Amino acid sequence: MNQRTLKSSYSFEGKGLHTGKPVTACLKPAPVDTGIVFIRTDLGGAEIPAAASCVSRTRRSTLLEKDGAKAGTVEHVLSALTGLGVDNAYIEMNGPEMPILDGSAAPYVEAVAPDGLLEQNAPRKWVELRREIVVRNERSGAWIKLTPAEEPSYEVTIDFAAKAVGRQTVGFGSGDDYASQVAPCRTFCFLREVWPMLLLGLARGGDVENAIVIVDRPVSRLRLKCMSKMLGQPLLDVTPEGYLSNLTLRFPDECCRHKLLDIIGDLRLSGGFLKARVEAYKPGHALNTEAVKEVLKQQ
């Protein structure tokens, strides 16, 4: 299989999930062996490769940084490009964080997929394992296991006490369709987590249009009022064990599918397409990145 890039350029406008700042991002074709590179047009064209060595923070998203230039919340676009089969692309952005759009990878896929991809005159760079890798978080019980395989496949499990979510498992392999089964799945959080995130300067661009907000315990009206003021939008109290704004899920297991979306994006930081069977229990950006670093030790 040869490398592929985009046939055209695609522009997206929105706000950053955590900064809340408006940003325009443009996906563009790139030459053979470029990989995925973020370019800060507001910083004189500073380049930030999509590489594990550039990861500087994994709190609630994946942040890349090189020589002071940052590219935040990159996991969704990296997942989209990987799911589409794009080897090389430039991603220009005029701010420090990718736009959250609707909280999924669907806007990227829906823009690029109709045009197809441009095949390039060089073989694809596969990232292969010599032996099994297991990384764990002893405190949370989370783990990721990567096993050498001829083609990528995934099995992801999440496990929450909240009845609205509970335990969910999703599998994904070469015969499955990323565009319809993974890309539409939105990011999620618990309502009780919003206040601590706001105090940390995160989630300033979050709203019920770009995130699934799960309610698993009562939140005081005073706290709701404070969060509403900081977010600049009303947050309505709801009965525990439900979803804020009474949204309709795109899949019954949408939260687990989004974790699958995230891990596909984060593992792309290995520098190519990973030939491995990926099994993950309660994965997150920090553990995903740790797994990538172990992969790179074998290269």
C-alpha atoms as a printed R data frame, in Angstrom:
    type eleno elety resid chain resno       x      y      z
1   ATOM     1    CA   MET     A     1   0.000  0.000  0.000
2   ATOM     2    CA   ASN     A     2   1.293  3.454 -0.928
3   ATOM     3    CA   GLN     A     3   1.146  6.627  1.110
4   ATOM     4    CA   ARG     A     4  -1.788  8.999  0.641
5   ATOM     5    CA   THR     A     5  -2.459 12.664  1.161
6   ATOM     6    CA   LEU     A     6  -5.419 14.990  0.744
7   ATOM     7    CA   LYS     A     7  -6.660 15.990 -2.701
8   ATOM     8    CA   SER     A     8  -7.627 19.486 -1.603
9   ATOM     9    CA   SER     A     9  -7.612 21.899  1.339
10  ATOM    10    CA   TYR     A    10 -10.359 21.963  3.959
11  ATOM    11    CA   SER     A    11 -11.042 24.805  6.371
12  ATOM    12    CA   PHE     A    12 -12.807 24.609  9.747
13  ATOM    13    CA   GLU     A    13 -13.787 27.397 12.117
14  ATOM    14    CA   GLY     A    14 -14.830 27.141 15.737
15  ATOM    15    CA   LYS     A    15 -13.626 27.523 19.292
16  ATOM    16    CA   GLY     A    16 -11.154 25.563 21.337
17  ATOM    17    CA   LEU     A    17 -12.706 23.196 23.861
18  ATOM    18    CA   HIS     A    18 -10.445 24.306 26.682
19  ATOM    19    CA   THR     A    19  -9.293 27.804 25.713
20  ATOM    20    CA   GLY     A    20 -12.690 28.881 24.391
21  ATOM    21    CA   LYS     A    21 -10.803 30.980 21.843
22  ATOM    22    CA   PRO     A    22 -11.936 31.238 18.193
23  ATOM    23    CA   VAL     A    23  -9.669 29.429 15.754
24  ATOM    24    CA   THR     A    24  -9.501 28.537 12.084
25  ATOM    25    CA   ALA     A    25  -7.806 25.296 11.067
26  ATOM    26    CA   CYS     A    26  -7.008 24.234  7.517
27  ATOM    27    CA   LEU     A    27  -6.083 20.705  6.459
28  ATOM    28    CA   LYS     A    28  -3.766 20.680  3.425
29  ATOM    29    CA   PRO     A    29  -1.939 18.136  1.243
30  ATOM    30    CA   ALA     A    30   1.669 17.339  2.165
31  ATOM    31    CA   PRO     A    31   4.562 15.609  0.368
32  ATOM    32    CA   VAL     A    32   5.651 12.002  0.828
33  ATOM    33    CA   ASP     A    33   7.133 11.148  4.247
34  ATOM    34    CA   THR     A    34   5.867 14.359  5.869
35  ATOM    35    CA   GLY     A    35   3.547 12.634  8.316
36  ATOM    36    CA   ILE     A    36   1.096 14.908 10.103
37  ATOM    37    CA   VAL     A    37   2.440 18.348 10.962
38  ATOM    38    CA   PHE     A    38   0.619 21.198 12.727
39  ATOM    39    CA   ILE     A    39   1.595 24.698 11.607
40  ATOM    40    CA   ARG     A    40   0.892 27.790 13.731
41  ATOM    41    CA   THR     A    41   0.251 30.480 11.109
42  ATOM    42    CA   ASP     A    42  -0.092 33.090 13.867
43  ATOM    43    CA   LEU     A    43   3.449 32.279 15.037
44  ATOM    44    CA   GLY     A    44   5.279 32.721 11.765
45  ATOM    45    CA   GLY     A    45   4.659 29.180 10.543
46  ATOM    46    CA   ALA     A    46   6.063 27.343 13.569
47  ATOM    47    CA   GLU     A    47   5.814 23.582 12.944
48  ATOM    48    CA   ILE     A    48   4.772 20.986 15.510
49  ATOM    49    CA   PRO     A    49   5.029 17.349 14.368
50  ATOM    50    CA   ALA     A    50   2.361 14.895 15.487
51  ATOM    51    CA   ALA     A    51   4.876 12.947 17.551
52  ATOM    52    CA   ALA     A    52   4.904 11.544 21.078
53  ATOM    53    CA   SER     A    53   8.104 13.483 21.769
54  ATOM    54    CA   CYS     A    54   6.088 16.705 21.443
55  ATOM    55    CA   VAL     A    55   3.393 15.797 23.980
56  ATOM    56    CA   SER     A    56   3.555 18.315 26.832
57  ATOM    57    CA   ARG     A    57   0.217 17.727 28.589
58  ATOM    58    CA   THR     A    58  -2.483 15.062 28.644
59  ATOM    59    CA   ARG     A    59  -5.016 16.562 31.047
60  ATOM    60    CA   ARG     A    60  -8.451 16.139 29.422
61  ATOM    61    CA   SER     A    61  -6.896 16.301 25.928
62  ATOM    62    CA   THR     A    62  -3.578 15.866 24.123
63  ATOM    63    CA   LEU     A    63  -1.400 18.967 23.849
64  ATOM    64    CA   LEU     A    64   1.636 19.088 21.563
65  ATOM    65    CA   GLU     A    65   4.398 21.649 21.969
66  ATOM    66    CA   LYS     A    66   7.682 22.434 20.236
67  ATOM    67    CA   ASP     A    67   9.930 25.432 20.877
68  ATOM    68    CA   GLY     A    68   7.107 27.202 22.698
69  ATOM    69    CA   ALA     A    69   4.513 26.707 19.937
70  ATOM    70    CA   LYS     A    70   1.472 24.699 21.008
71  ATOM    71    CA   ALA     A    71  -1.237 22.670 19.294
72  ATOM    72    CA   GLY     A    72  -3.968 21.561 21.665
73  ATOM    73    CA   THR     A    73  -6.779 18.976 21.492
74  ATOM    74    CA   VAL     A    74  -5.216 17.292 18.469
75  ATOM    75    CA   GLU     A    75  -6.621 13.814 19.079
76  ATOM    76    CA   HIS     A    76  -9.854 14.230 17.090
77  ATOM    77    CA   VAL     A    77  -8.268 15.411 13.854
78  ATOM    78    CA   LEU     A    78  -5.480 12.815 14.184
79  ATOM    79    CA   SER     A    79  -8.119 10.140 14.639
80  ATOM    80    CA   ALA     A    80 -10.025 11.367 11.584
81  ATOM    81    CA   LEU     A    81  -6.935 11.369  9.361
82  ATOM    82    CA   THR     A    82  -5.947  7.910 10.583
83  ATOM    83    CA   GLY     A    83  -9.461  6.548 10.108
84  ATOM    84    CA   LEU     A    84  -9.526  7.960  6.581
85  ATOM    85    CA   GLY     A    85  -6.097  6.507  5.759
86  ATOM    86    CA   VAL     A    86  -4.194  9.796  5.360
87  ATOM    87    CA   ASP     A    87  -0.410  9.416  5.700
88  ATOM    88    CA   ASN     A    88   0.685 12.999  5.066
89  ATOM    89    CA   ALA     A    89  -1.011 16.313  5.831
90  ATOM    90    CA   TYR     A    90  -0.336 19.824  7.026
91  ATOM    91    CA   ILE     A    91  -2.754 21.269  9.567
92  ATOM    92    CA   GLU     A    92  -2.545 25.039  9.700
93  ATOM    93    CA   MET     A    93  -4.080 26.751 12.729
94  ATOM    94    CA   ASN     A    94  -4.158 30.396 13.796
95  ATOM    95    CA   GLY     A    95  -4.454 29.703 17.508
96  ATOM    96    CA   PRO     A    96  -3.194 27.345 20.235
97  ATOM    97    CA   GLU     A    97  -6.006 24.773 20.065
98  ATOM    98    CA   MET     A    98  -7.891 22.921 17.338
99  ATOM    99    CA   PRO     A    99 -11.600 23.809 17.064
100 ATOM   100    CA   ILE     A   100 -13.812 21.376 18.954
101 ATOM   101    CA   LEU     A   101 -16.585 21.630 16.310
102 ATOM   102    CA   ASP     A   102 -19.333 19.200 17.410
103 ATOM   103    CA   GLY     A   103 -17.039 17.280 19.769
104 ATOM   104    CA   SER     A   104 -16.432 14.416 17.339
105 ATOM   105    CA   ALA     A   105 -14.302 13.670 14.266
106 ATOM   106    CA   ALA     A   106 -17.285 13.674 11.899
107 ATOM   107    CA   PRO     A   107 -16.851 17.223 10.491
108 ATOM   108    CA   TYR     A   108 -13.349 16.337  9.267
109 ATOM   109    CA   VAL     A   109 -14.445 13.034  7.759
110 ATOM   110    CA   GLU     A   110 -17.530 14.538  6.101
111 ATOM   111    CA   ALA     A   111 -15.384 17.216  4.433
112 ATOM   112    CA   VAL     A   112 -12.562 14.985  3.203
113 ATOM   113    CA   ALA     A   113 -14.221 11.658  2.379
114 ATOM   114    CA   PRO     A   114 -16.307 12.766 -0.651
115 ATOM   115    CA   ASP     A   115 -13.141 13.836 -2.519
116 ATOM   116    CA   GLY     A   116 -11.179 10.684 -1.799
117 ATOM   117    CA   LEU     A   117  -7.404 10.729 -1.280
118 ATOM   118    CA   LEU     A   118  -4.383 11.258 -3.512
119 ATOM   119    CA   GLU     A   119  -2.100  8.224 -3.775
120 ATOM   120    CA   GLN     A   120   1.604  9.045 -3.577
121 ATOM   121    CA   ASN     A   121   4.644  7.330 -5.024
122 ATOM   122    CA   ALA     A   122   6.061  5.794 -1.838
123 ATOM   123    CA   PRO     A   123   5.108  2.835  0.365
124 ATOM   124    CA   ARG     A   124   3.186  3.443  3.577
125 ATOM   125    CA   LYS     A   125   5.216  3.576  6.786
126 ATOM   126    CA   TRP     A   126   3.872  0.918  9.107
127 ATOM   127    CA   VAL     A   127   4.830  0.930 12.768
128 ATOM   128    CA   GLU     A   128   5.440 -2.683 13.789
129 ATOM   129    CA   LEU     A   129   5.986 -4.271 17.188
130 ATOM   130    CA   ARG     A   130   8.633 -6.849 18.026
131 ATOM   131    CA   ARG     A   131   6.866 -7.979 21.197
132 ATOM   132    CA   GLU     A   132   3.773 -7.350 23.304
133 ATOM   133    CA   ILE     A   133   3.457 -4.111 25.264
134 ATOM   134    CA   VAL     A   134   1.375 -3.602 28.406
135 ATOM   135    CA   VAL     A   135   1.089 -0.294 30.253
136 ATOM   136    CA   ARG     A   136  -0.933  0.177 33.429
137 ATOM   137    CA   ASN     A   137  -2.193  2.795 35.841
138 ATOM   138    CA   GLU     A   138  -2.163  0.943 39.143
139 ATOM   139    CA   ARG     A   139  -4.230  3.604 40.880
140 ATOM   140    CA   SER     A   140  -7.172  3.539 38.461
141 ATOM   141    CA   GLY     A   141  -6.794 -0.047 37.279
142 ATOM   142    CA   ALA     A   142  -6.605  1.167 33.665
143 ATOM   143    CA   TRP     A   143  -4.423 -0.709 31.178
144 ATOM   144    CA   ILE     A   144  -3.551 -0.927 27.495
145 ATOM   145    CA   LYS     A   145  -2.149 -4.003 25.777
146 ATOM   146    CA   LEU     A   146  -0.608 -3.886 22.306
147 ATOM   147    CA   THR     A   147   0.056 -7.170 20.518
148 ATOM   148    CA   PRO     A   148   1.888 -7.530 17.168
149 ATOM   149    CA   ALA     A   149  -0.579 -8.113 14.325
150 ATOM   150    CA   GLU     A   150  -0.738 -7.960 10.542
151 ATOM   151    CA   GLU     A   151  -3.396 -5.228 10.625
152 ATOM   152    CA   PRO     A   152  -4.754 -2.822 13.260
153 ATOM   153    CA   SER     A   153  -7.722 -3.774 15.448
154 ATOM   154    CA   TYR     A   154  -9.153 -2.435 18.689
155 ATOM   155    CA   GLU     A   155 -11.202 -3.487 21.688
156 ATOM   156    CA   VAL     A   156 -11.929 -0.704 24.180
157 ATOM   157    CA   THR     A   157 -13.791 -0.971 27.482
158 ATOM   158    CA   ILE     A   158 -14.944  1.807 29.798
159 ATOM   159    CA   ASP     A   159 -16.400  1.242 33.250
160 ATOM   160    CA   PHE     A   160 -18.210  3.962 35.202
161 ATOM   161    CA   ALA     A   161 -20.365  3.702 38.298
162 ATOM   162    CA   ALA     A   162 -22.871  6.098 36.732
163 ATOM   163    CA   LYS     A   163 -25.936  4.146 35.584
164 ATOM   164    CA   ALA     A   164 -26.246  6.324 32.479
165 ATOM   165    CA   VAL     A   165 -22.918  4.928 31.246
166 ATOM   166    CA   GLY     A   166 -21.921  1.808 33.174
167 ATOM   167    CA   ARG     A   167 -19.599 -0.703 31.516
168 ATOM   168    CA   GLN     A   168 -19.329 -0.629 27.730
169 ATOM   169    CA   THR     A   169 -17.086 -2.482 25.264
170 ATOM   170    CA   VAL     A   170 -16.556 -1.632 21.600
171 ATOM   171    CA   GLY     A   171 -14.543 -3.541 19.001
172 ATOM   172    CA   PHE     A   172 -13.225 -2.189 15.709
173 ATOM   173    CA   GLY     A   173 -11.314 -3.923 12.934
174 ATOM   174    CA   SER     A   174 -10.240 -3.623  9.327
175 ATOM   175    CA   GLY     A   175 -13.676 -4.562  8.021
176 ATOM   176    CA   ASP     A   176 -15.475 -1.857  9.995
177 ATOM   177    CA   ASP     A   177 -16.310  1.627  8.747
178 ATOM   178    CA   TYR     A   178 -14.621  4.410 10.718
179 ATOM   179    CA   ALA     A   179 -16.716  7.158  9.100
180 ATOM   180    CA   SER     A   180 -20.058  5.813 10.283
181 ATOM   181    CA   GLN     A   181 -19.122  3.840 13.399
182 ATOM   182    CA   VAL     A   182 -16.466  5.952 15.157
183 ATOM   183    CA   ALA     A   183 -16.182  9.465 13.708
184 ATOM   184    CA   PRO     A   184 -19.631 10.735 14.851
185 ATOM   185    CA   CYS     A   185 -19.028  9.959 18.535
186 ATOM   186    CA   ARG     A   186 -18.726 13.014 20.765
187 ATOM   187    CA   THR     A   187 -16.509 13.801 23.714
188 ATOM   188    CA   PHE     A   188 -18.071 13.508 27.160
189 ATOM   189    CA   CYS     A   189 -17.619 14.496 30.781
190 ATOM   190    CA   PHE     A   190 -19.530 14.447 34.059
191 ATOM   191    CA   LEU     A   191 -21.324 17.592 35.210
192 ATOM   192    CA   ARG     A   192 -19.517 17.373 38.561
193 ATOM   193    CA   GLU     A   193 -16.194 17.635 36.683
194 ATOM   194    CA   VAL     A   194 -17.055 20.901 34.933
195 ATOM   195    CA   TRP     A   195 -16.464 23.192 37.936
196 ATOM   196    CA   PRO     A   196 -12.967 21.791 38.754
197 ATOM   197    CA   MET     A   197 -12.038 22.018 35.052
198 ATOM   198    CA   LEU     A   198 -13.169 25.646 34.871
199 ATOM   199    CA   LEU     A   199 -11.071 26.480 37.935
200 ATOM   200    CA   LEU     A   200  -8.066 24.921 36.169
201 ATOM   201    CA   GLY     A   201  -8.692 27.079 33.099
202 ATOM   202    CA   LEU     A   202 -10.074 24.170 31.072
203 ATOM   203    CA   ALA     A   203 -13.388 23.543 29.280
204 ATOM   204    CA   ARG     A   204 -13.938 27.272 28.589
205 ATOM   205    CA   GLY     A   205 -15.280 26.383 25.144
206 ATOM   206    CA   GLY     A   206 -17.409 23.439 26.234
207 ATOM   207    CA   ASP     A   207 -21.178 23.438 25.819
208 ATOM   208    CA   VAL     A   208 -24.075 21.054 25.298
209 ATOM   209    CA   GLU     A   209 -23.580 21.366 21.516
210 ATOM   210    CA   ASN     A   210 -20.074 19.890 21.532
211 ATOM   211    CA   ALA     A   211 -20.017 17.525 24.503
212 ATOM   212    CA   ILE     A   212 -22.119 14.870 26.178
213 ATOM   213    CA   VAL     A   213 -22.526 15.964 29.790
214 ATOM   214    CA   ILE     A   214 -23.425 13.140 32.161
215 ATOM   215    CA   VAL     A   215 -25.196 13.790 35.468
216 ATOM   216    CA   ASP     A   216 -24.559 11.133 38.113
217 ATOM   217    CA   ARG     A   217 -25.184 13.157 41.268
218 ATOM   218    CA   PRO     A   218 -26.977 16.384 42.252
219 ATOM   219    CA   VAL     A   219 -25.192 19.692 41.694
220 ATOM   220    CA   SER     A   220 -26.234 22.698 43.770
221 ATOM   221    CA   ARG     A   221 -28.099 25.525 42.096
222 ATOM   222    CA   LEU     A   222 -25.388 27.937 43.254
223 ATOM   223    CA   ARG     A   223 -22.697 25.846 41.570
224 ATOM   224    CA   LEU     A   224 -24.814 25.592 38.399
225 ATOM   225    CA   LYS     A   225 -25.241 29.372 38.428
226 ATOM   226    CA   CYS     A   226 -21.478 29.917 38.774
227 ATOM   227    CA   MET     A   227 -20.699 27.472 35.962
228 ATOM   228    CA   SER     A   228 -23.334 29.077 33.747
229 ATOM   229    CA   LYS     A   229 -21.743 32.489 34.286
230 ATOM   230    CA   MET     A   230 -18.226 31.268 33.513
231 ATOM   231    CA   LEU     A   231 -19.377 29.411 30.382
232 ATOM   232    CA   GLY     A   232 -21.682 32.222 29.253
233 ATOM   233    CA   GLN     A   233 -24.597 29.824 28.792
234 ATOM   234    CA   PRO     A   234 -27.383 28.469 31.007
235 ATOM   235    CA   LEU     A   235 -26.979 25.062 32.615
236 ATOM   236    CA   LEU     A   236 -30.270 23.568 33.719
237 ATOM   237    CA   ASP     A   237 -30.577 21.253 36.696
238 ATOM   238    CA   VAL     A   238 -31.610 17.712 35.806
239 ATOM   239    CA   THR     A   239 -32.461 14.541 37.651
240 ATOM   240    CA   PRO     A   240 -29.352 12.512 38.597
241 ATOM   241    CA   GLU     A   241 -28.418  9.560 36.384
242 ATOM   242    CA   GLY     A   242 -29.122 11.253 33.092
243 ATOM   243    CA   TYR     A   243 -27.723 13.625 30.492
244 ATOM   244    CA   LEU     A   244 -27.657 17.400 30.600
245 ATOM   245    CA   SER     A   245 -30.044 18.956 28.057
246 ATOM   246    CA   ASN     A   246 -31.698 15.538 27.575
247 ATOM   247    CA   LEU     A   247 -29.630 14.931 24.448
248 ATOM   248    CA   THR     A   248 -30.107 11.992 22.102
249 ATOM   249    CA   LEU     A   249 -27.110  9.682 21.900
250 ATOM   250    CA   ARG     A   250 -25.855  8.830 18.420
251 ATOM   251    CA   PHE     A   251 -25.097  5.295 19.656
252 ATOM   252    CA   PRO     A   252 -26.120  3.597 22.907
253 ATOM   253    CA   ASP     A   253 -22.391  3.166 23.629
254 ATOM   254    CA   GLU     A   254 -21.308  6.548 22.215
255 ATOM   255    CA   CYS     A   255 -19.067  7.297 25.206
256 ATOM   256    CA   CYS     A   256 -17.054  4.122 24.687
257 ATOM   257    CA   ARG     A   257 -16.876  4.742 20.953
258 ATOM   258    CA   HIS     A   258 -15.449  8.192 21.669
259 ATOM   259    CA   LYS     A   259 -12.724  6.607 23.803
260 ATOM   260    CA   LEU     A   260 -11.978  4.422 20.773
261 ATOM   261    CA   LEU     A   261 -11.839  7.575 18.627
262 ATOM   262    CA   ASP     A   262  -9.378  9.131 21.086
263 ATOM   263    CA   ILE     A   263  -7.028  6.162 21.286
264 ATOM   264    CA   ILE     A   264  -6.878  5.889 17.488
265 ATOM   265    CA   GLY     A   265  -5.835  9.553 17.395
266 ATOM   266    CA   ASP     A   266  -3.331  9.339 20.240
267 ATOM   267    CA   LEU     A   267  -1.650  6.202 18.881
268 ATOM   268    CA   ARG     A   268  -1.004  8.075 15.629
269 ATOM   269    CA   LEU     A   269   1.667  9.921 17.612
270 ATOM   270    CA   SER     A   270   3.804  6.842 16.964
271 ATOM   271    CA   GLY     A   271   4.499  8.397 13.559
272 ATOM   272    CA   GLY     A   272   2.510  6.092 11.319
273 ATOM   273    CA   PHE     A   273  -0.088  3.361 11.092
274 ATOM   274    CA   LEU     A   274   0.275  0.862 13.907
275 ATOM   275    CA   LYS     A   275   0.280 -2.854 13.107
276 ATOM   276    CA   ALA     A   276  -1.106 -4.094 16.394
277 ATOM   277    CA   ARG     A   277  -4.062 -5.564 18.211
278 ATOM   278    CA   VAL     A   278  -5.002 -2.851 20.732
279 ATOM   279    CA   GLU     A   279  -6.914 -3.812 23.865
280 ATOM   280    CA   ALA     A   280  -7.684 -1.069 26.369
281 ATOM   281    CA   TYR     A   281  -9.514 -0.864 29.690
282 ATOM   282    CA   LYS     A   282 -10.454  2.641 30.859
283 ATOM   283    CA   PRO     A   283  -7.921  4.363 28.557
284 ATOM   284    CA   GLY     A   284  -7.108  8.065 28.709
285 ATOM   285    CA   HIS     A   285  -4.712 10.461 27.018
286 ATOM   286    CA   ALA     A   286  -1.905  9.984 29.553
287 ATOM   287    CA   LEU     A   287  -1.970  6.191 29.311
288 ATOM   288    CA   ASN     A   288  -2.375  6.333 25.520
289 ATOM   289    CA   THR     A   289   0.752  8.478 25.278
290 ATOM   290    CA   GLU     A   290   2.662  6.161 27.600
291 ATOM   291    CA   ALA     A   291   1.774  3.263 25.310
292 ATOM   292    CA   VAL     A   292   3.038  5.185 22.271
293 ATOM   293    CA   LYS     A   293   6.354  5.882 23.980
294 ATOM   294    CA   GLU     A   294   6.775  2.165 24.671
295 ATOM   295    CA   VAL     A   295   6.056  1.457 20.988
296 ATOM   296    CA   LEU     A   296   8.761  3.898 19.940
297 ATOM   297    CA   LYS     A   297  11.299  2.153 22.157
298 ATOM   298    CA   GLN     A   298  10.958 -0.849 19.827
299 ATOM   299    CA   GLN     A   299  11.586  1.112 16.626
